[in-house]
Amino acid sequence: MTTFISKKLLATTLLTVMLASCSGNYTFNSNVKPDNAKQYFSASKVKVFNDEAEFMSSFNYVGLVEGFDCQEKPHLAPPDAANARTQARQAAFLQQANGVIFTSCIAIETKHCVAQTVCYGKAYRLGPPHEPIE
């Protein structure tokens, strides 16, 4: 019986020491900055509309925006209009807009890209019931 209690006490002591050694004051460093995450997800804060008739509230025209996607080398993926539109929505967010109407997406020739797509749009700041700018 004494041997059993001694083994149980020894096991409990070892377990306590092991758990205590794992609960140190550790710090976590990351290269992800909050501002970068805010910019990355900013396009989701800007809603795409087909025309001004879809606005369900008052609105103010903010300005023109553009975004592009470039195929830098022949073996890389071709330019994608969705990426260009996302970049334009991020630009609209930086202008404190929460709505955009795309006017066109076109392929253009440049010296720096094998192929490039550029999307142009008009940015708007919409009142309620649209989501506010954070």
C-alpha positions in Angstrom: 0.0 0.0 0.0 2.8 2.4 0.8 4.5 1.6 -2.5 1.3 2.4 -4.3 0.9 5.7 -2.5 4.6 6.6 -3.2 4.2 5.8 -6.9 1.0 7.8 -7.1 2.6 10.8 -5.3 5.7 10.5 -7.6 3.6 10.4 -10.7 1.5 13.4 -9.5 4.6 15.4 -8.7 6.2 14.6 -12.1 3.0 15.5 -13.9 2.8 18.8 -12.0 6.4 19.7 -12.7 6.0 18.9 -16.4 2.8 21.0 -16.8 4.3 23.9 -14.9 7.4 23.9 -17.1 5.1 24.2 -20.2 3.2 27.2 -18.9 6.0 29.7 -19.3 5.6 33.3 -20.5 6.0 32.9 -24.2 5.6 35.6 -26.7 4.5 35.4 -30.3 6.0 37.5 -33.0 4.4 37.7 -36.5 5.2 39.5 -39.7 1.5 40.0 -40.3 0.7 43.6 -39.4 -2.9 44.6 -38.6 -2.8 47.4 -41.2 -1.8 44.8 -43.9 -4.7 42.6 -42.9 -7.1 45.5 -43.0 -5.9 46.4 -46.5 -6.1 42.8 -47.7 -9.7 42.5 -46.7 -10.7 46.0 -47.6 -12.2 45.0 -50.9 -14.9 43.0 -49.1 -16.1 46.3 -47.6 -16.9 47.8 -51.0 -20.0 46.4 -52.7 -20.2 46.2 -56.5 -23.3 47.6 -58.2 -24.4 47.6 -61.9 -25.7 51.2 -61.9 -26.8 54.0 -59.6 -30.5 52.7 -59.8 -29.4 49.9 -57.4 -28.5 52.3 -54.6 -31.1 52.1 -51.9 -29.9 55.3 -50.2 -28.4 58.7 -50.7 -24.9 58.6 -52.2 -21.9 60.7 -53.0 -19.6 60.2 -56.0 -16.0 59.9 -54.6 -13.9 59.4 -57.7 -12.6 57.1 -60.3 -10.7 53.9 -59.4 -8.7 51.4 -61.4 -7.1 48.1 -60.8 -4.9 45.9 -62.9 -3.6 42.4 -63.2 -0.3 41.7 -65.0 1.1 38.5 -66.5 4.8 39.1 -66.0 6.2 36.1 -67.8 4.8 33.8 -70.5 4.8 30.7 -68.2 2.7 32.5 -65.5 -1.1 32.7 -65.3 -2.8 35.1 -67.7 -4.2 38.3 -66.2 -7.6 37.9 -64.5 -10.3 40.6 -64.5 -11.4 39.5 -61.0 -8.0 40.4 -59.6 -8.1 43.7 -61.3 -11.6 44.4 -60.0 -10.4 43.4 -56.5 -7.5 45.9 -56.7 -9.9 48.6 -57.8 -12.2 47.9 -54.9 -9.2 48.2 -52.5 -8.5 51.6 -54.1 -12.1 52.6 -53.6 -11.8 51.6 -49.9 -8.8 53.9 -49.6 -10.9 56.7 -50.9 -13.5 55.9 -48.1 -16.0 54.6 -50.6 -18.3 51.6 -49.9 -19.7 51.1 -53.3 -18.3 50.8 -56.9 -19.7 50.6 -60.4 -17.3 49.1 -62.9 -17.4 50.8 -66.3 -15.1 48.5 -68.2 -12.3 45.9 -68.0 -9.9 45.9 -71.0 -6.8 44.1 -72.1 -3.9 46.5 -72.7 -0.3 46.2 -74.0 2.6 47.2 -71.9 6.3 46.8 -72.0 6.4 45.3 -68.5 3.8 42.6 -68.9 3.2 39.8 -71.4 -0.5 40.6 -71.0 -2.4 43.0 -68.7 -6.0 43.6 -67.8 -7.2 46.9 -66.4 -10.6 47.6 -64.8 -12.1 51.0 -64.4 -14.8 52.1 -62.1 -16.6 54.9 -60.2 -16.4 54.9 -56.4 -19.3 56.0 -54.2 -19.9 56.6 -50.6 -23.4 55.3 -49.8 -25.6 56.1 -46.8 -27.6 53.6 -44.7 -28.8 50.8 -45.2 -25.5 50.1 -46.8 -22.7 49.0 -44.5 -20.7 52.0 -43.1 -17.0 52.5 -43.7 -14.9 51.4 -40.7 
